[in-house]
């Protein structure tokens, strides 16, 4: 029943930024569904 965390995340589909449609890097923690660029813009 145990699932390796790494295997679990590998099977996840790549997320896309809801603003620009750019693929979000898997290694980034997701705050919503925006890429780093859009997050930076948002912080302004
Ligand atoms: Zn974006």
mmCIF file of the protein (N, C-alpha, C, O) and its ligand, coordinates in Angstrom:
data_MODEL
# 
_entry.id   MODEL 
# 
loop_
_entity.id 
_entity.type 
_entity.pdbx_number_of_molecules 
1 polymer     1 
2 non-polymer 1 
# 
_entity_poly.entity_id                      1 
_entity_poly.type                           'polypeptide(L)' 
_entity_poly.nstd_linkage                   no 
_entity_poly.nstd_monomer                   no 
_entity_poly.pdbx_seq_one_letter_code       
;(UNK)(UNK)(UNK)(UNK)(UNK)(UNK)(UNK)(UNK)(UNK)(UNK)(UNK)(UNK)(UNK)(UNK)(UNK)(UNK)
(UNK)(UNK)(UNK)(UNK)(UNK)(UNK)(UNK)(UNK)(UNK)(UNK)(UNK)(UNK)(UNK)(UNK)(UNK)(UNK)
(UNK)(UNK)(UNK)(UNK)(UNK)(UNK)(UNK)(UNK)(UNK)(UNK)(UNK)(UNK)
;
_entity_poly.pdbx_seq_one_letter_code_can   XXXXXXXXXXXXXXXXXXXXXXXXXXXXXXXXXXXXXXXXXXXX 
_entity_poly.pdbx_strand_id                 A 
# 
loop_
_entity_poly_seq.entity_id 
_entity_poly_seq.num 
_entity_poly_seq.mon_id 
_entity_poly_seq.hetero 
1 1  UNK n 
1 2  UNK n 
1 3  UNK n 
1 4  UNK n 
1 5  UNK n 
1 6  UNK n 
1 7  UNK n 
1 8  UNK n 
1 9  UNK n 
1 10 UNK n 
1 11 UNK n 
1 12 UNK n 
1 13 UNK n 
1 14 UNK n 
1 15 UNK n 
1 16 UNK n 
1 17 UNK n 
1 18 UNK n 
1 19 UNK n 
1 20 UNK n 
1 21 UNK n 
1 22 UNK n 
1 23 UNK n 
1 24 UNK n 
1 25 UNK n 
1 26 UNK n 
1 27 UNK n 
1 28 UNK n 
1 29 UNK n 
1 30 UNK n 
1 31 UNK n 
1 32 UNK n 
1 33 UNK n 
1 34 UNK n 
1 35 UNK n 
1 36 UNK n 
1 37 UNK n 
1 38 UNK n 
1 39 UNK n 
1 40 UNK n 
1 41 UNK n 
1 42 UNK n 
1 43 UNK n 
1 44 UNK n 
# 
loop_
_struct_asym.id 
_struct_asym.entity_id 
A 1 
B 2 
# 
loop_
_chem_comp.id 
_chem_comp.type 
_chem_comp.mon_nstd_flag 
UNK 'L-peptide linking' . 
ZN  non-polymer         . 
# 
_pdbx_entity_nonpoly.entity_id   2 
_pdbx_entity_nonpoly.name        ? 
_pdbx_entity_nonpoly.comp_id     ZN 
# 
_pdbx_nonpoly_scheme.asym_id         B 
_pdbx_nonpoly_scheme.entity_id       2 
_pdbx_nonpoly_scheme.mon_id          ZN 
_pdbx_nonpoly_scheme.ndb_seq_num     1 
_pdbx_nonpoly_scheme.pdb_seq_num     101 
_pdbx_nonpoly_scheme.auth_seq_num    101 
_pdbx_nonpoly_scheme.pdb_mon_id      ZN 
_pdbx_nonpoly_scheme.auth_mon_id     ZN 
_pdbx_nonpoly_scheme.pdb_strand_id   A 
_pdbx_nonpoly_scheme.pdb_ins_code    . 
# 
loop_
_atom_site.group_PDB 
_atom_site.id 
_atom_site.type_symbol 
_atom_site.label_atom_id 
_atom_site.label_alt_id 
_atom_site.label_comp_id 
_atom_site.label_asym_id 
_atom_site.label_entity_id 
_atom_site.label_seq_id 
_atom_site.pdbx_PDB_ins_code 
_atom_site.Cartn_x 
_atom_site.Cartn_y 
_atom_site.Cartn_z 
_atom_site.occupancy 
_atom_site.B_iso_or_equiv 
_atom_site.pdbx_formal_charge 
_atom_site.auth_seq_id 
_atom_site.auth_comp_id 
_atom_site.auth_asym_id 
_atom_site.auth_atom_id 
_atom_site.pdbx_PDB_model_num 
ATOM   1   N  N  . UNK A 1 1  ? 0.830  -1.212 0.000   1.00 0.00 ? 1   UNK A N  1 
ATOM   2   C  CA . UNK A 1 1  ? 0.000  0.000  0.000   1.00 0.00 ? 1   UNK A CA 1 
ATOM   3   C  C  . UNK A 1 1  ? 0.858  1.254  0.000   1.00 0.00 ? 1   UNK A C  1 
ATOM   4   O  O  . UNK A 1 1  ? 0.377  2.347  -0.300  1.00 0.00 ? 1   UNK A O  1 
ATOM   5   N  N  . UNK A 1 2  ? 2.123  1.093  0.336   1.00 0.00 ? 2   UNK A N  1 
ATOM   6   C  CA . UNK A 1 2  ? 2.989  2.268  0.388   1.00 0.00 ? 2   UNK A CA 1 
ATOM   7   C  C  . UNK A 1 2  ? 3.343  2.763  -1.014  1.00 0.00 ? 2   UNK A C  1 
ATOM   8   O  O  . UNK A 1 2  ? 3.674  1.985  -1.908  1.00 0.00 ? 2   UNK A O  1 
ATOM   9   N  N  . UNK A 1 3  ? 3.262  4.077  -1.171  1.00 0.00 ? 3   UNK A N  1 
ATOM   10  C  CA . UNK A 1 3  ? 3.634  4.679  -2.448  1.00 0.00 ? 3   UNK A CA 1 
ATOM   11  C  C  . UNK A 1 3  ? 4.774  5.654  -2.220  1.00 0.00 ? 3   UNK A C  1 
ATOM   12  O  O  . UNK A 1 3  ? 4.697  6.534  -1.364  1.00 0.00 ? 3   UNK A O  1 
ATOM   13  N  N  . UNK A 1 4  ? 5.828  5.485  -2.995  1.00 0.00 ? 4   UNK A N  1 
ATOM   14  C  CA . UNK A 1 4  ? 6.947  6.407  -2.857  1.00 0.00 ? 4   UNK A CA 1 
ATOM   15  C  C  . UNK A 1 4  ? 6.544  7.810  -3.293  1.00 0.00 ? 4   UNK A C  1 
ATOM   16  O  O  . UNK A 1 4  ? 5.905  7.995  -4.330  1.00 0.00 ? 4   UNK A O  1 
ATOM   17  N  N  . UNK A 1 5  ? 6.916  8.768  -2.507  1.00 0.00 ? 5   UNK A N  1 
ATOM   18  C  CA . UNK A 1 5  ? 6.547  10.153 -2.811  1.00 0.00 ? 5   UNK A CA 1 
ATOM   19  C  C  . UNK A 1 5  ? 7.103  10.573 -4.168  1.00 0.00 ? 5   UNK A C  1 
ATOM   20  O  O  . UNK A 1 5  ? 6.423  11.251 -4.939  1.00 0.00 ? 5   UNK A O  1 
ATOM   21  N  N  . UNK A 1 6  ? 8.319  10.179 -4.455  1.00 0.00 ? 6   UNK A N  1 
ATOM   22  C  CA . UNK A 1 6  ? 8.929  10.581 -5.719  1.00 0.00 ? 6   UNK A CA 1 
ATOM   23  C  C  . UNK A 1 6  ? 8.172  9.988  -6.895  1.00 0.00 ? 6   UNK A C  1 
ATOM   24  O  O  . UNK A 1 6  ? 7.954  10.666 -7.899  1.00 0.00 ? 6   UNK A O  1 
ATOM   25  N  N  . UNK A 1 7  ? 7.775  8.746  -6.781  1.00 0.00 ? 7   UNK A N  1 
ATOM   26  C  CA . UNK A 1 7  ? 7.017  8.111  -7.858  1.00 0.00 ? 7   UNK A CA 1 
ATOM   27  C  C  . UNK A 1 7  ? 5.670  8.781  -8.017  1.00 0.00 ? 7   UNK A C  1 
ATOM   28  O  O  . UNK A 1 7  ? 5.166  8.939  -9.129  1.00 0.00 ? 7   UNK A O  1 
ATOM   29  N  N  . UNK A 1 8  ? 5.093  9.172  -6.895  1.00 0.00 ? 8   UNK A N  1 
ATOM   30  C  CA . UNK A 1 8  ? 3.784  9.812  -6.931  1.00 0.00 ? 8   UNK A CA 1 
ATOM   31  C  C  . UNK A 1 8  ? 3.843  11.105 -7.724  1.00 0.00 ? 8   UNK A C  1 
ATOM   32  O  O  . UNK A 1 8  ? 2.969  11.371 -8.549  1.00 0.00 ? 8   UNK A O  1 
ATOM   33  N  N  . UNK A 1 9  ? 4.877  11.917 -7.477  1.00 0.00 ? 9   UNK A N  1 
ATOM   34  C  CA . UNK A 1 9  ? 4.971  13.195 -8.151  1.00 0.00 ? 9   UNK A CA 1 
ATOM   35  C  C  . UNK A 1 9  ? 5.364  13.032 -9.615  1.00 0.00 ? 9   UNK A C  1 
ATOM   36  O  O  . UNK A 1 9  ? 4.990  13.850 -10.455 1.00 0.00 ? 9   UNK A O  1 
ATOM   37  N  N  . UNK A 1 10 ? 6.114  11.983 -9.919  1.00 0.00 ? 10  UNK A N  1 
ATOM   38  C  CA . UNK A 1 10 ? 6.478  11.745 -11.313 1.00 0.00 ? 10  UNK A CA 1 
ATOM   39  C  C  . UNK A 1 10 ? 5.247  11.472 -12.166 1.00 0.00 ? 10  UNK A C  1 
ATOM   40  O  O  . UNK A 1 10 ? 5.203  11.801 -13.351 1.00 0.00 ? 10  UNK A O  1 
ATOM   41  N  N  . UNK A 1 11 ? 4.262  10.869 -11.542 1.00 0.00 ? 11  UNK A N  1 
ATOM   42  C  CA . UNK A 1 11 ? 3.059  10.517 -12.292 1.00 0.00 ? 11  UNK A CA 1 
ATOM   43  C  C  . UNK A 1 11 ? 2.085  11.672 -12.429 1.00 0.00 ? 11  UNK A C  1 
ATOM   44  O  O  . UNK A 1 11 ? 1.106  11.585 -13.170 1.00 0.00 ? 11  UNK A O  1 
ATOM   45  N  N  . UNK A 1 12 ? 2.354  12.750 -11.717 1.00 0.00 ? 12  UNK A N  1 
ATOM   46  C  CA . UNK A 1 12 ? 1.464  13.897 -11.828 1.00 0.00 ? 12  UNK A CA 1 
ATOM   47  C  C  . UNK A 1 12 ? 1.646  14.583 -13.167 1.00 0.00 ? 12  UNK A C  1 
ATOM   48  O  O  . UNK A 1 12 ? 2.769  14.698 -13.657 1.00 0.00 ? 12  UNK A O  1 
ATOM   49  N  N  . UNK A 1 13 ? 0.564  15.036 -13.761 1.00 0.00 ? 13  UNK A N  1 
ATOM   50  C  CA . UNK A 1 13 ? 0.649  15.795 -15.007 1.00 0.00 ? 13  UNK A CA 1 
ATOM   51  C  C  . UNK A 1 13 ? 1.282  17.149 -14.731 1.00 0.00 ? 13  UNK A C  1 
ATOM   52  O  O  . UNK A 1 13 ? 1.147  17.707 -13.642 1.00 0.00 ? 13  UNK A O  1 
ATOM   53  N  N  . UNK A 1 14 ? 1.972  17.665 -15.731 1.00 0.00 ? 14  UNK A N  1 
ATOM   54  C  CA . UNK A 1 14 ? 2.598  18.967 -15.568 1.00 0.00 ? 14  UNK A CA 1 
ATOM   55  C  C  . UNK A 1 14 ? 1.531  20.052 -15.460 1.00 0.00 ? 14  UNK A C  1 
ATOM   56  O  O  . UNK A 1 14 ? 0.543  20.073 -16.194 1.00 0.00 ? 14  UNK A O  1 
ATOM   57  N  N  . UNK A 1 15 ? 1.772  20.920 -14.543 1.00 0.00 ? 15  UNK A N  1 
ATOM   58  C  CA . UNK A 1 15 ? 0.809  22.005 -14.370 1.00 0.00 ? 15  UNK A CA 1 
ATOM   59  C  C  . UNK A 1 15 ? 1.165  23.163 -15.272 1.00 0.00 ? 15  UNK A C  1 
ATOM   60  O  O  . UNK A 1 15 ? 2.334  23.430 -15.548 1.00 0.00 ? 15  UNK A O  1 
ATOM   61  N  N  . UNK A 1 16 ? 0.131  23.842 -15.724 1.00 0.00 ? 16  UNK A N  1 
ATOM   62  C  CA . UNK A 1 16 ? 0.365  25.011 -16.558 1.00 0.00 ? 16  UNK A CA 1 
ATOM   63  C  C  . UNK A 1 16 ? -0.145 26.256 -15.858 1.00 0.00 ? 16  UNK A C  1 
ATOM   64  O  O  . UNK A 1 16 ? -1.141 26.225 -15.136 1.00 0.00 ? 16  UNK A O  1 
ATOM   65  N  N  . UNK A 1 17 ? 0.551  27.336 -16.087 1.00 0.00 ? 17  UNK A N  1 
ATOM   66  C  CA . UNK A 1 17 ? 0.168  28.607 -15.497 1.00 0.00 ? 17  UNK A CA 1 
ATOM   67  C  C  . UNK A 1 17 ? -1.192 29.035 -16.027 1.00 0.00 ? 17  UNK A C  1 
ATOM   68  O  O  . UNK A 1 17 ? -1.436 29.034 -17.234 1.00 0.00 ? 17  UNK A O  1 
ATOM   69  N  N  . UNK A 1 18 ? -2.047 29.392 -15.125 1.00 0.00 ? 18  UNK A N  1 
ATOM   70  C  CA . UNK A 1 18 ? -3.404 29.783 -15.528 1.00 0.00 ? 18  UNK A CA 1 
ATOM   71  C  C  . UNK A 1 18 ? -3.417 31.161 -16.179 1.00 0.00 ? 18  UNK A C  1 
ATOM   72  O  O  . UNK A 1 18 ? -4.411 31.554 -16.790 1.00 0.00 ? 18  UNK A O  1 
ATOM   73  N  N  . UNK A 1 19 ? -2.326 31.888 -16.050 1.00 0.00 ? 19  UNK A N  1 
ATOM   74  C  CA . UNK A 1 19 ? -2.265 33.222 -16.634 1.00 0.00 ? 19  UNK A CA 1 
ATOM   75  C  C  . UNK A 1 19 ? -1.650 33.221 -18.022 1.00 0.00 ? 19  UNK A C  1 
ATOM   76  O  O  . UNK A 1 19 ? -2.236 33.751 -18.966 1.00 0.00 ? 19  UNK A O  1 
ATOM   77  N  N  . UNK A 1 20 ? -0.451 32.617 -18.150 1.00 0.00 ? 20  UNK A N  1 
ATOM   78  C  CA . UNK A 1 20 ? 0.255  32.686 -19.427 1.00 0.00 ? 20  UNK A CA 1 
ATOM   79  C  C  . UNK A 1 20 ? 0.313  31.333 -20.124 1.00 0.00 ? 20  UNK A C  1 
ATOM   80  O  O  . UNK A 1 20 ? 0.696  31.263 -21.292 1.00 0.00 ? 20  UNK A O  1 
ATOM   81  N  N  . UNK A 1 21 ? -0.058 30.260 -19.440 1.00 0.00 ? 21  UNK A N  1 
ATOM   82  C  CA . UNK A 1 21 ? -0.076 28.948 -20.056 1.00 0.00 ? 21  UNK A CA 1 
ATOM   83  C  C  . UNK A 1 21 ? 1.278  28.263 -20.084 1.00 0.00 ? 21  UNK A C  1 
ATOM   84  O  O  . UNK A 1 21 ? 1.416  27.177 -20.646 1.00 0.00 ? 21  UNK A O  1 
ATOM   85  N  N  . UNK A 1 22 ? 2.276  28.892 -19.479 1.00 0.00 ? 22  UNK A N  1 
ATOM   86  C  CA . UNK A 1 22 ? 3.600  28.293 -19.431 1.00 0.00 ? 22  UNK A CA 1 
ATOM   87  C  C  . UNK A 1 22 ? 3.614  27.146 -18.430 1.00 0.00 ? 22  UNK A C  1 
ATOM   88  O  O  . UNK A 1 22 ? 2.964  27.208 -17.386 1.00 0.00 ? 22  UNK A O  1 
ATOM   89  N  N  . UNK A 1 23 ? 4.365  26.097 -18.764 1.00 0.00 ? 23  UNK A N  1 
ATOM   90  C  CA . UNK A 1 23 ? 4.436  24.965 -17.851 1.00 0.00 ? 23  UNK A CA 1 
ATOM   91  C  C  . UNK A 1 23 ? 5.151  25.342 -16.568 1.00 0.00 ? 23  UNK A C  1 
ATOM   92  O  O  . UNK A 1 23 ? 6.205  25.977 -16.595 1.00 0.00 ? 23  UNK A O  1 
ATOM   93  N  N  . UNK A 1 24 ? 4.575  24.951 -15.456 1.00 0.00 ? 24  UNK A N  1 
ATOM   94  C  CA . UNK A 1 24 ? 5.180  25.231 -14.158 1.00 0.00 ? 24  UNK A CA 1 
ATOM   95  C  C  . UNK A 1 24 ? 6.150  24.109 -13.799 1.00 0.00 ? 24  UNK A C  1 
ATOM   96  O  O  . UNK A 1 24 ? 5.812  22.930 -13.893 1.00 0.00 ? 24  UNK A O  1 
ATOM   97  N  N  . UNK A 1 25 ? 7.350  24.485 -13.390 1.00 0.00 ? 25  UNK A N  1 
ATOM   98  C  CA . UNK A 1 25 ? 8.348  23.487 -13.037 1.00 0.00 ? 25  UNK A CA 1 
ATOM   99  C  C  . UNK A 1 25 ? 7.887  22.677 -11.832 1.00 0.00 ? 25  UNK A C  1 
ATOM   100 O  O  . UNK A 1 25 ? 7.387  23.219 -10.847 1.00 0.00 ? 25  UNK A O  1 
ATOM   101 N  N  . UNK A 1 26 ? 8.069  21.373 -11.939 1.00 0.00 ? 26  UNK A N  1 
ATOM   102 C  CA . UNK A 1 26 ? 7.566  20.455 -10.924 1.00 0.00 ? 26  UNK A CA 1 
ATOM   103 C  C  . UNK A 1 26 ? 8.167  20.718 -9.548  1.00 0.00 ? 26  UNK A C  1 
ATOM   104 O  O  . UNK A 1 26 ? 7.529  20.500 -8.518  1.00 0.00 ? 26  UNK A O  1 
ATOM   105 N  N  . UNK A 1 27 ? 9.392  21.185 -9.559  1.00 0.00 ? 27  UNK A N  1 
ATOM   106 C  CA . UNK A 1 27 ? 10.106 21.309 -8.295  1.00 0.00 ? 27  UNK A CA 1 
ATOM   107 C  C  . UNK A 1 27 ? 9.662  22.524 -7.493  1.00 0.00 ? 27  UNK A C  1 
ATOM   108 O  O  . UNK A 1 27 ? 9.987  22.658 -6.313  1.00 0.00 ? 27  UNK A O  1 
ATOM   109 N  N  . UNK A 1 28 ? 8.927  23.394 -8.140  1.00 0.00 ? 28  UNK A N  1 
ATOM   110 C  CA . UNK A 1 28 ? 8.456  24.571 -7.421  1.00 0.00 ? 28  UNK A CA 1 
ATOM   111 C  C  . UNK A 1 28 ? 7.205  24.242 -6.623  1.00 0.00 ? 28  UNK A C  1 
ATOM   112 O  O  . UNK A 1 28 ? 6.318  23.524 -7.085  1.00 0.00 ? 28  UNK A O  1 
ATOM   113 N  N  . UNK A 1 29 ? 7.158  24.770 -5.449  1.00 0.00 ? 29  UNK A N  1 
ATOM   114 C  CA . UNK A 1 29 ? 5.913  24.679 -4.692  1.00 0.00 ? 29  UNK A CA 1 
ATOM   115 C  C  . UNK A 1 29 ? 4.877  25.529 -5.399  1.00 0.00 ? 29  UNK A C  1 
ATOM   116 O  O  . UNK A 1 29 ? 5.171  26.624 -5.878  1.00 0.00 ? 29  UNK A O  1 
ATOM   117 N  N  . UNK A 1 30 ? 3.683  25.021 -5.457  1.00 0.00 ? 30  UNK A N  1 
ATOM   118 C  CA . UNK A 1 30 ? 2.665  25.736 -6.199  1.00 0.00 ? 30  UNK A CA 1 
ATOM   119 C  C  . UNK A 1 30 ? 1.852  26.640 -5.288  1.00 0.00 ? 30  UNK A C  1 
ATOM   120 O  O  . UNK A 1 30 ? 1.300  26.216 -4.273  1.00 0.00 ? 30  UNK A O  1 
ATOM   121 N  N  . UNK A 1 31 ? 1.804  27.876 -5.683  1.00 0.00 ? 31  UNK A N  1 
ATOM   122 C  CA . UNK A 1 31 ? 0.890  28.794 -5.009  1.00 0.00 ? 31  UNK A CA 1 
ATOM   123 C  C  . UNK A 1 31 ? -0.206 29.084 -6.011  1.00 0.00 ? 31  UNK A C  1 
ATOM   124 O  O  . UNK A 1 31 ? -0.060 29.980 -6.843  1.00 0.00 ? 31  UNK A O  1 
ATOM   125 N  N  . UNK A 1 32 ? -1.285 28.355 -5.949  1.00 0.00 ? 32  UNK A N  1 
ATOM   126 C  CA . UNK A 1 32 ? -2.278 28.461 -6.990  1.00 0.00 ? 32  UNK A CA 1 
ATOM   127 C  C  . UNK A 1 32 ? -1.759 27.751 -8.220  1.00 0.00 ? 32  UNK A C  1 
ATOM   128 O  O  . UNK A 1 32 ? -1.129 26.700 -8.101  1.00 0.00 ? 32  UNK A O  1 
ATOM   129 N  N  . UNK A 1 33 ? -2.001 28.284 -9.371  1.00 0.00 ? 33  UNK A N  1 
ATOM   130 C  CA . UNK A 1 33 ? -1.560 27.658 -10.609 1.00 0.00 ? 33  UNK A CA 1 
ATOM   131 C  C  . UNK A 1 33 ? -0.854 28.664 -11.503 1.00 0.00 ? 33  UNK A C  1 
ATOM   132 O  O  . UNK A 1 33 ? -1.127 28.736 -12.701 1.00 0.00 ? 33  UNK A O  1 
ATOM   133 N  N  . UNK A 1 34 ? 0.041  29.430 -10.932 1.00 0.00 ? 34  UNK A N  1 
ATOM   134 C  CA . UNK A 1 34 ? 0.755  30.416 -11.720 1.00 0.00 ? 34  UNK A CA 1 
ATOM   135 C  C  . UNK A 1 34 ? 2.246  30.127 -11.706 1.00 0.00 ? 34  UNK A C  1 
ATOM   136 O  O  . UNK A 1 34 ? 2.790  29.591 -10.740 1.00 0.00 ? 34  UNK A O  1 
ATOM   137 N  N  . UNK A 1 35 ? 2.895  30.501 -12.815 1.00 0.00 ? 35  UNK A N  1 
ATOM   138 C  CA . UNK A 1 35 ? 4.335  30.310 -12.905 1.00 0.00 ? 35  UNK A CA 1 
ATOM   139 C  C  . UNK A 1 35 ? 5.046  31.400 -12.109 1.00 0.00 ? 35  UNK A C  1 
ATOM   140 O  O  . UNK A 1 35 ? 4.426  32.347 -11.625 1.00 0.00 ? 35  UNK A O  1 
ATOM   141 N  N  . UNK A 1 36 ? 6.344  31.244 -11.987 1.00 0.00 ? 36  UNK A N  1 
ATOM   142 C  CA . UNK A 1 36 ? 7.130  32.186 -11.184 1.00 0.00 ? 36  UNK A CA 1 
ATOM   143 C  C  . UNK A 1 36 ? 6.996  33.604 -11.715 1.00 0.00 ? 36  UNK A C  1 
ATOM   144 O  O  . UNK A 1 36 ? 6.881  34.553 -10.939 1.00 0.00 ? 36  UNK A O  1 
ATOM   145 N  N  . UNK A 1 37 ? 7.010  33.751 -13.033 1.00 0.00 ? 37  UNK A N  1 
ATOM   146 C  CA . UNK A 1 37 ? 6.920  35.084 -13.613 1.00 0.00 ? 37  UNK A CA 1 
ATOM   147 C  C  . UNK A 1 37 ? 5.622  35.769 -13.224 1.00 0.00 ? 37  UNK A C  1 
ATOM   148 O  O  . UNK A 1 37 ? 5.611  36.934 -12.824 1.00 0.00 ? 37  UNK A O  1 
ATOM   149 N  N  . UNK A 1 38 ? 4.541  35.038 -13.346 1.00 0.00 ? 38  UNK A N  1 
ATOM   150 C  CA . UNK A 1 38 ? 3.244  35.627 -13.028 1.00 0.00 ? 38  UNK A CA 1 
ATOM   151 C  C  . UNK A 1 38 ? 3.116  35.877 -11.531 1.00 0.00 ? 38  UNK A C  1 
ATOM   152 O  O  . UNK A 1 38 ? 2.454  36.825 -11.108 1.00 0.00 ? 38  UNK A O  1 
ATOM   153 N  N  . UNK A 1 39 ? 3.742  35.039 -10.744 1.00 0.00 ? 39  UNK A N  1 
ATOM   154 C  CA . UNK A 1 39 ? 3.718  35.246 -9.297  1.00 0.00 ? 39  UNK A CA 1 
ATOM   155 C  C  . UNK A 1 39 ? 4.463  36.524 -8.945  1.00 0.00 ? 39  UNK A C  1 
ATOM   156 O  O  . UNK A 1 39 ? 4.036  37.289 -8.080  1.00 0.00 ? 39  UNK A O  1 
ATOM   157 N  N  . UNK A 1 40 ? 5.575  36.746 -9.621  1.00 0.00 ? 40  UNK A N  1 
ATOM   158 C  CA . UNK A 1 40 ? 6.345  37.960 -9.366  1.00 0.00 ? 40  UNK A CA 1 
ATOM   159 C  C  . UNK A 1 40 ? 5.551  39.191 -9.743  1.00 0.00 ? 40  UNK A C  1 
ATOM   160 O  O  . UNK A 1 40 ? 5.565  40.203 -9.042  1.00 0.00 ? 40  UNK A O  1 
ATOM   161 N  N  . UNK A 1 41 ? 4.859  39.084 -10.863 1.00 0.00 ? 41  UNK A N  1 
ATOM   162 C  CA . UNK A 1 41 ? 4.035  40.209 -11.296 1.00 0.00 ? 41  UNK A CA 1 
ATOM   163 C  C  . UNK A 1 41 ? 2.924  40.462 -10.290 1.00 0.00 ? 41  UNK A C  1 
ATOM   164 O  O  . UNK A 1 41 ? 2.582  41.600 -9.969  1.00 0.00 ? 41  UNK A O  1 
ATOM   165 N  N  . UNK A 1 42 ? 2.386  39.375 -9.817  1.00 0.00 ? 42  UNK A N  1 
ATOM   166 C  CA . UNK A 1 42 ? 1.288  39.464 -8.855  1.00 0.00 ? 42  UNK A CA 1 
ATOM   167 C  C  . UNK A 1 42 ? 1.752  40.164 -7.579  1.00 0.00 ? 42  UNK A C  1 
ATOM   168 O  O  . UNK A 1 42 ? 1.006  40.929 -6.969  1.00 0.00 ? 42  UNK A O  1 
ATOM   169 N  N  . UNK A 1 43 ? 3.000  39.887 -7.187  1.00 0.00 ? 43  UNK A N  1 
ATOM   170 C  CA . UNK A 1 43 ? 3.522  40.458 -5.942  1.00 0.00 ? 43  UNK A CA 1 
ATOM   171 C  C  . UNK A 1 43 ? 3.703  41.956 -6.033  1.00 0.00 ? 43  UNK A C  1 
ATOM   172 O  O  . UNK A 1 43 ? 3.747  42.647 -5.016  1.00 0.00 ? 43  UNK A O  1 
ATOM   173 N  N  . UNK A 1 44 ? 3.811  42.463 -7.263  1.00 0.00 ? 44  UNK A N  1 
ATOM   174 C  CA . UNK A 1 44 ? 3.918  43.912 -7.414  1.00 0.00 ? 44  UNK A CA 1 
ATOM   175 C  C  . UNK A 1 44 ? 2.597  44.537 -6.971  1.00 0.00 ? 44  UNK A C  1 
ATOM   176 O  O  . UNK A 1 44 ? 2.449  45.759 -7.010  1.00 0.00 ? 44  UNK A O  1 
HETATM 177 ZN ZN . ZN  B 2 .  ? 2.594  32.578 -15.994 1.00 0.00 ? 101 ZN  A ZN 1 
# 
